[in-house]
Amino acid sequence: MIDFHCHLDLYRDAMNLLPMVASRNKFTLAVTTSPRAWAIARDKFAKYSNIKVALGLHPEIVQQKKNELDLLLRSIPTVNYIGEVGLDGSTQYRETFPLQEDIFSQILQECEANGGRIISIHSRCATQHVLRKIAKHVQNSIPVLHWFTGSEKEVLQAIDLGCWFSIGPAMLSSFSGRRTAGLVPLDRVLPETDGPFATKNSLPLMPWDVIEVYQFLGEKHRLNQDTIEEIIQNNLNRMERSILEKQTKF
């Protein structure tokens, strides 16, 4: 199994959970909410080669963590994965939206200045703003839209911009989420859980709960589970190979 977006450092018993995650999942991307949290998780998770820690600054907390932006920008050359970053246009975060936009733009530009990165992107209530930023700043990076809730038109727009998508069980719990997931090209999709924030039956989704995404994709595309697992693994391999090739040419 592959979980391409979870907050592994924020589970209640994260350190004891790590060996099980490393054993049950072939690959887990642990996104972080701030650069300092990234530095701590990077060091604590270092012994697990199939758990990668992404460098992040979550849009919900940019006001509290804006003093860590320099650390983030300085650290981009040392990583291949960025996340969670992006924009949140929800009512409670509108006051910080100009700051969010400035920080997101700087992150995208710094990624490009270093040959491109794989970027897990938050876009709640800000789809068009995020897509405009991608169109303006991204050439070499690979934007992965996490839990994307845009319209069918916006899904197609994102596809044209070269975006990838990560979808999870929580997204598939709604009709609109399943509709969006059904529009995503199979060769540009990766599973996610967004645990421990995303839940099922009031319990945090665990990284191996991505099995529900594999099942959905199998049913949607009329493919058996072995084939779906192979496609997902090939997607991840192709993404990593592509970004390394771009960086080499840079």
Secondary structure, DSSP 4 states (H G I P E B T S, - for coil): -EEEEE-GGGSTTHHHHHHHHHHH-SEEEE--SSHHHHHHHHHHTTT-TTEEE-B---GGGHHHHGGGHHHHHHHGGG-SEEEEEE---SGGGGGGHHHHHHHHHHHHHHHHHTT--EEEEE-TT-HHHHHHHHHHH-SSSEEEEET----HHHHHHHHHTT-EEEE-TTGGGSHHHHHHHHHS-GGGEEE---TTTSEETTEEPPGGGGHHHHHHHHHHHT--HHHHHHHHHHHHHHHHHHHHHHHHH-
